């Protein structure tokens, strides 16, 4: 266990150094092992051709500690309506239109961050702006390339779920506005130079 914790710390340190070289500060850390079981065969899809959303059950607690030291833990089980149910995630909190540019929700370094983000979106953590920023910081901590973390952050801000703190959850209709062509243009911006999270937010608001 001690060796595993040491390996996790070393991995986070390497990711931080990678992002420092790109002008992005990685200040978070992960705690625990990400253990997932593919349970897609237990779910019936409305669209049988939709192969992007693959359901996984989390088998052990997984935590992201953000830059403020706040712990965001995804439990393997939780109480819903008086019943104990397993935590199942599928990457649906990430707009599908961005997948063709970065890969599916489980294919890159951002997989760890997608687990945290899915859970925080489903449980309506704080506000959508806070939740999406945690996603960005978690991607940076995972070692996701700066342009890719920026593009995915832009995508969830522009086309992801939206809700305000203390209000009922509101599903966004903005996903339709995220065409692959538009995302290609934004991707090039992020390849040309490093944008701060605040700059990405302003870009998504336009």
C-alpha positions in Angstrom: 0.0 0.0 0.0 2.8 2.4 0.9 4.5 1.6 -2.5 1.3 2.2 -4.3 0.8 5.6 -2.6 4.4 6.5 -3.5 3.9 5.5 -7.2 0.7 7.7 -7.3 2.6 10.6 -5.8 5.4 10.2 -8.4 2.9 10.0 -11.2 1.2 13.2 -10.1 4.6 14.9 -9.8 5.6 13.9 -13.3 2.3 15.2 -14.6 2.9 18.5 -12.8 6.3 18.9 -14.4 4.9 18.2 -17.8 2.3 20.9 -17.5 4.7 23.4 -16.0 6.7 23.1 -19.2 3.5 23.9 -21.1 2.8 26.9 -18.9 -0.1 25.2 -17.1 0.0 24.6 -13.4 -1.0 21.1 -12.2 -1.8 21.6 -8.5 -4.3 18.7 -7.7 -3.7 15.1 -6.8 -5.6 11.8 -7.0 -6.0 9.3 -4.1 -6.9 5.7 -4.5 -6.8 3.3 -7.5 -9.2 3.7 -10.4 -10.8 0.3 -10.7 -13.6 -0.1 -13.2 -15.7 -3.0 -14.4 -17.4 -3.0 -17.8 -21.1 -3.4 -17.2 -22.4 -2.2 -20.5 -24.2 -5.5 -21.2 -26.5 -4.7 -18.3 -27.9 -1.6 -20.0 -30.4 -1.2 -22.9 -29.6 1.6 -25.2 -32.1 3.8 -27.1 -29.6 3.9 -29.9 -27.9 0.5 -30.6 -25.3 2.3 -32.8 -24.2 4.5 -29.9 -20.9 2.8 -29.0 -19.4 5.9 -27.3 -21.1 5.6 -24.0 -19.7 2.5 -22.3 -21.0 1.9 -18.8 -18.4 1.1 -16.1 -19.0 0.4 -12.5 -16.6 1.9 -10.0 -15.3 -0.8 -7.6 -13.4 1.2 -5.1 -13.5 4.8 -3.8 -11.7 7.3 -6.0 -10.8 10.8 -4.9 -9.5 14.0 -6.6 -8.1 16.6 -4.3 -8.4 20.0 -6.1 -6.1 23.0 -6.0 -7.9 24.3 -2.9 -7.4 21.1 -1.0 -11.1 20.1 -1.4 -11.7 16.4 -1.7 -14.1 15.1 -4.3 -14.6 11.4 -3.7 -16.6 9.1 -6.0 -17.9 6.2 -3.9 -18.5 2.7 -5.3 -22.0 2.7 -3.8 -24.5 5.4 -2.8 -28.0 5.8 -1.5 -30.7 6.8 -4.0 -34.4 6.7 -2.9 -33.6 4.6 0.1 -31.7 2.0 -1.9 -28.0 1.3 -2.1 -27.0 1.3 -5.7 -23.6 0.9 -7.4 -21.9 3.9 -9.0 -22.0 3.5 -12.8 -20.4 6.1 -15.1 -20.3 6.3 -18.8 -18.7 9.6 -19.9 -22.0 11.1 -20.9 -21.0 14.4 -19.2 -18.6 15.1 -22.1 -20.3 16.3 -25.3 -20.0 13.5 -28.0 -19.0 16.0 -30.7 -15.6 16.5 -29.1 -14.8 12.7 -29.1 -13.8 12.6 -32.8 -11.0 15.1 -32.0 -9.8 13.7 -28.6 -11.0 10.1 -28.5 -13.7 8.5 -26.5 -14.2 9.3 -22.7 -12.1 6.3 -21.7 -9.3 6.4 -24.2 -7.0 9.1 -22.9 -5.2 10.5 -19.9 -8.4 12.4 -19.1 -10.2 9.1 -18.1 -9.6 9.7 -14.4 -11.0 13.2 -14.7 -14.0 11.9 -16.6 -14.9 9.6 -13.7 -14.9 12.6 -11.3 -16.8 14.8 -13.7 -19.5 12.3 -14.4 -20.2 11.8 -10.8 -20.2 15.5 -9.9 -22.5 16.3 -12.8 -24.9 13.5 -11.8 -25.0 14.6 -8.2 -25.3 18.3 -9.1 -22.2 19.4 -7.2 -22.1 23.1 -6.4 -22.7 24.8 -9.8 -21.8 23.6 -13.3 -19.1 26.3 -13.6 -17.4 25.0 -10.5 -17.8 21.3 -11.6 -16.4 21.9 -15.1 -13.4 23.8 -13.6 -12.7 20.8 -11.3 -12.8 18.7 -14.5 -10.2 20.9 -16.1 -7.9 20.8 -13.0 -8.3 17.0 -12.8 -7.3 16.6 -16.5 -4.2 18.8 -15.9 -3.3 16.6 -12.9 -3.8 13.5 -15.0 -1.2 14.7 -17.5 -3.7 15.4 -20.3 -1.9 17.5 -23.0 -2.7 21.2 -22.5 -4.5 21.7 -25.8 -6.7 18.7 -25.2 -7.6 19.6 -21.6 -8.4 23.1 -22.9 -10.6 21.8 -25.7 -12.5 19.5 -23.4 -13.0 22.2 -20.9 -14.3 24.5 -23.6 -16.6 21.7 -24.8 -18.2 21.1 -21.4 -18.6 24.9 -20.8 -20.1 25.5 -24.2 -22.1 22.3 -24.7 -22.3 20.5 -21.4 -24.9 20.4 -18.7 -25.6 23.7 -17.0 -27.0 24.5 -13.5 -26.6 27.2 -10.9 -25.7 26.6 -7.3 -28.8 25.9 -5.2 -31.1 25.6 -8.2 -32.7 22.6 -9.9 -30.6 20.8 -12.5 -31.1 22.2 -16.0 -30.1 20.1 -19.1 -28.4 22.3 -21.7 -29.6 22.4 -25.3 -26.3 23.9 -26.3 -24.8 20.6 -27.3 -26.3 21.1 -30.8 -24.2 24.2 -31.2 -20.9 22.2 -30.9 -20.2 21.2 -34.4 -17.0 19.3 -35.2 -16.0 22.1 -37.6 -16.3 24.7 -34.9 -14.4 22.6 -32.5 -11.6 22.1 -35.1 -11.2 25.9 -35.2 -11.1 26.1 -31.4 -8.6 23.2 -31.3 -6.2 25.2 -33.5 -6.4 28.1 -31.1 -5.3 25.9 -28.3 -2.5 24.3 -30.4 -1.2 27.8 -31.3 -0.7 28.9 -27.7 -1.7 28.1 -24.1 -4.9 29.6 -22.8 -5.6 30.1 -19.1 -8.8 28.7 -17.7 -10.2 32.2 -17.4 -9.5 32.8 -21.1 -11.2 29.5 -22.0 -14.3 30.5 -20.0 -14.5 33.9 -21.8 -14.1 32.1 -25.2 -16.9 29.7 -24.3 -19.2 32.6 -23.4 -19.0 34.1 -26.9 
